[in-house]
Amino acid sequence: MRMKLHGILRVLAAAACMLAGAAQAQTYANTSTTFNWVDTSAAPFVKVGFNTVPYRFNGGGGCGTNPPTLDDTISDLIPIGFNFTFGTTTYTQVRVMTNGRLQFNNTTCGAGTQGIGPPQTYPYLYPNGSMNNTMKVFGVDLDHTNLVNVPGYPPGAGITPCASIATCYISVGTTGTAPNRRFVVTWWHVPEWVNANNTSGSFDVQIILNEDGTFIYQYGNIVHGGTGQAQVGWQLTTTNFSVLTFGAATEPPPNTAILFYIPSPVLAWYQFEQGAWAPDMAGQVIDSAGNNYTGETRGKAQVTPIGRVCRGGDIPANLSAATVDAIRTGINISAFPALQGTGSVMFWYKANTAWNDGIARQLLDATTVANEWFYLTKTSSGALRFEIVDSTGVSRSVTTAAQAFGAGTWQHITVSWNFNGLPAANSDNISIFINGGAPLTSSFTSAGQVRTSAGFVFLGDNPIGVAAANGTVNSANGTFDEAQFFNYAVTQGQVLARMAAAHPCDTFNIDHLELRDTSWSGVSCMPGTITVVACQDASFPCTNPYTKGLIATLTATGGQTTWVPPGDATMVMPYGTSSATKNFYVGVGSTTLGASSSPVNSNPTRCNGAGNSCLWTSTNAGLLIKPAVVDGGGAGIITGGQPTGIGVQAVKSVAAVPVDACEAVKGLGGAGLKVWATPTIPASFPATSTSNGATVGGAPQISNASGGTYAYAPAVQPGVDNLTGLVFDASATATVWVKHMDTGQWTFSARLDAAASSSFPALSLNGSGVIKTVPVGYGVTVLPAWLASGATQAACSSGPGVACDAAAGVDPRVAAAGDTFSSRVAAALWTGAGDADFSDNPVAPSYSGNVTLAAVLQAPQAGSTGSLTANAATLANGASPSFTQAWSQSGALRIQAAGTYLGQSVVSQTPVIGRIVPRFFRTTQTTAACGAGVGAFTYSRQPITTVTVEAMDGGLTPAVTPNYTGVFARPVTLTNGNAPDVGAFSSNSILPAAFAAGVAVASPVYSFAAAETPPKTLALRAADCATASAAPTVCSAPATVEVTSAATAGAEAEARIFSGRLGLKNAFGSELLPLKVTAQTEYFLSGGWSRNLNDNCTSLVVPTSANNGLLFSAQSGSNQLAAGETTAWMRGGAASPATVLAGDSQLELTAPGGGNFGFVDVDGAVLLSHGATPPSGWLSSIPARARACFGVCGARTPVIYSRERY
């Protein structure tokens, strides 16, 4: 609709281009993205119109019209369904303005047309002080008034094509699951207001708010009715906005979409400042931009100390399609919708040979599917070629002239791409910059973008072994440095700035290397394993490990040593680790081991051999200690309290040469063993004690059978065999059973002494191995009453799922979110297979360490995990002190306890806890039935629109718990919490199915018991019932209520209720003049009935003889008034319905004219009959009819003429 005030704004005319220069600071960038129309015609989406539930459009307050005419109106506040950050502010609600806008904390409405034209112009063009915090998907005068609500709209030849809300609508709704939810607003087949007699055209446009903070504009079919130019964009402030404009002849192409996102200053930055990398290991190549897009390496890609700024990434030469030597960055183009539209990559590159050496080199490649290329190649002539096959299947490429850079010289290379979604010709482009010079750019027109098959970006090689015609499978054969990624197309100035940027080089403080082994001895036919530890300081054993990565080189002096693999004495200690192992063989005798590193260690290597010796001794026979489970350093791992078999094998070398095979020692039938245990951590075994009915502590116990008699192992070698009855199998292996009722690290030692026989010589064999005893898990104390039912424990045994939800959802309430209980964490010992609850297990007395605690959501699946108030515990002597624990969410959970003990990860979970209910309900009234602020009210018997009920969590700052949904929701009843009650509610029950992500809406009705009741302010109280039934139940008895809004300050919205009526009064006057008839909305005050000056909302039907609102009587001598001789107007016109102004309908009957005296009755019931939910539901006409009399009626007096003289 046209504005009544002209010349306030002028149209922004720019032909299909982005207005970037006008915005001083642009928070969002935009790019084309895949068109993926969301069908919003059915649930969970709802259509918003006139008197729709739960949301509707409203007039007044500066809007261009009033419903049921929906042109230039604004919606109620509508829940987004998740936290959406626009700019730097987080919102949970938004308003929809009919003219293609979303408005955050902005109620500006206004008319939609500035000037009719042609061309038609529109107000509120960005930048505009009234448009802060808005999005504009298509800024024309959209008008979805439909013919069901307003027949014949608009008057004139250009009647609207919007027949009904079924086929022409604006809809809203939230879809998806956290953290990928989307709030979608759709204009479907909506025409535009062209002038007062023409509403035409058809627009299918859509705004999608993504939970990650991005948003998308989608364009389906667009048919203009007017001649204007639509503005598309967003505005946070008048200096922070962006605009795309499209003329009537150049609208966005059908089936296109634009993604808006916040561009990162640097998306990822790889400085290659690590000491060493291990191939195919996550977290090796660090993202120095701080965005955690860490990369990996493939093949022989390795750090070099000689980079352009500091260190670099070295790529060796390889010409094989089957070999990949590359740096796989953490940037996966398919995971970044923005990068599929626009982006840049820059890096320094030093080739090992001249650029024009006749060999092509692949510098960058993100291709995952042949013929869907994304790569940068240095050709055999020295040119650079950048090629992208876009999503339409067209190859886009740019190739530089041949370059003659020499070997070993650093060159700076940048590539960028820009598929921006703009319709103007040649708006898309790809570019190459060399050493910050002017870019070589290839411009084109594309409706596509980078293909979604583009994957991780590799630097230095072709990752799939298949090349484009102008690409190659050859590696880069050179060094990379300062590789940077951007989610926008950089300019030449930005390239130059980045080229000149420097940063401090990292430092690599390696004080010394430590070589570690448990025995420093072995058998020559079996490989030994040495562990190398890097230390930052002089501590020994090392307590301050170095973790930035290194390459160590081992040495062996004085013995016959063979490394595994042969000839390779190096080992990589990857970034993020502090140790690595190396296998080797030593011939019979001794050798002294040593090590050095790159980066360089500053002090000599140290060893943990006897007397800190680095001497390794190898014999030709011995006992091998063979636990079933070993860690990376060769130590055996057993579970405290659980009988565990440890193999003891007697072997001897076939020859003195290392690496030759071992053979089993023969003739061990009936042999026994001397077995002893030496504590390491802690330094001594504790005395025995009792814990939860079991004896704990003491030394490990040994037996010759799992179920045999166990005896404590001595701390030193016994004089005689203390373990007999062993059976040595054909491999000369016997099993020693161990049960350690504690945790810690200790050395298992054994000696076999066998006397000579006629067949075999005497034997004395020794062997030892390190054993680490770890807890079976952690027992976390939970109140028994808080545990879920047995049915739920069984249903959730395999983790979250439908069965778990179904069982947990019907469990009784055990607590509310945020309720506290006393808890404790203990290191548990094994008691039996299938034990799911470690809280009552014996406790390991030697355990000490830190344990982290975390909530693990069991039900509802895909809900919010929430947080625990206590997320860590420190254990000493096996257990932590008691502490207070609480969970912030609702639903069912397990508490996971996780720790690291002796280098071993220990993780366990409690049984299922729940059902936990929300902390409280919060009610809000989105929009009163009428009015706003202090003038807001709802009539008695009128639906209160709209009441939102939110289930709140137990966080320090309560928020909506999305877990109150599905089987976890309960029937909720709305009542009045503000005594005394002077009426009763109806339509106040909310079914469980109405709750989505913890939120439901209702439009309850409150009816006064007596019509003459003064205004009453209700406190909208919500309470649910302790039942899993879907049937509505009034939760009146306190014993049945699980969750309520009562007793929580500020949790209950207020609603002011008026007792209302339609007041009619008889009227009389001359047939030669229009006659005003009182027809006004009234409300009851203590002193009586008064016109409701706050009512600017009630819509009344304009009475006519056709709708029986004007009732004409038979003509007679005293009544000559006939139908059609007078007609009714409201608010100055005949358009029906009409909305009262300050309670007044301004009902007026036109003058019948001379001789047409008589009367007509106005029927109040007809006036109150508008719409599917007419006002007659809450207003009664008093009296039922009013009589308007022209010429022959009115007050009578016998005085014909009177004059007073003084």
RANORFEN-V330539 format. One line per field, one symbol per residue. burial: + if it has 24 or more other C-alpha atoms within 12 Angstrom, else -. Layout:
burial: ???
This chain:
burial: +++-------+++--+++++--+--++++++++++-+++++--+++++++++++++++++--+++++++++++++++++++++++++---++++++++++++++++++++++++++---+++++++++-+++++++++++++++++++++-+++----+++++++-++++++++++-+--+++++++++++++++--+++++++++++++++++++++++++++++++++++++++++-+++++++++-++++-+++++++++++++++++++++++++--+++++++----+++++++++++++-++++++++++++----++++++++++++-+++++++++++++++++++++--++++++++++--+++++++++++++++++++++---++++++----+----+++++++++++++++--++++++++++--++++-+++++++++++++++++++++++++-+++++++++++++++++++++++-++--++--------+++++++++++++++++++++++++++++-+--++--++++++++++++--++++++----+++++++++++++++++++++++++++++++++---++++----+++++++++++++++-----+++++++++++++++++++++--++++--+++++++--+++++++++-++--++----+---+++++++++++----++++++-+----+++-+++---+++++++++++++++++++++++--------+++++++++++++++++++++--++++--++-+++-++--+++++++++++++++++++-+++++++++----++++++++++++++++++++++++++++++++++++++++-++++---++++++++++++++++-++-+-+++++++++++++++++++++++++++---++++++++++++++++++++--++++++++++++++++++++----+++++++++++++++++++++++++++--++++++++++++++++++-+-++++-----++++++----+++++++++++++++++++++--+++++++++++----++++-+++++++++++---+++++------+++++-+++++++---+++++++++++++++++++--++++++++++++++++--+++++++++-++++++++---------------
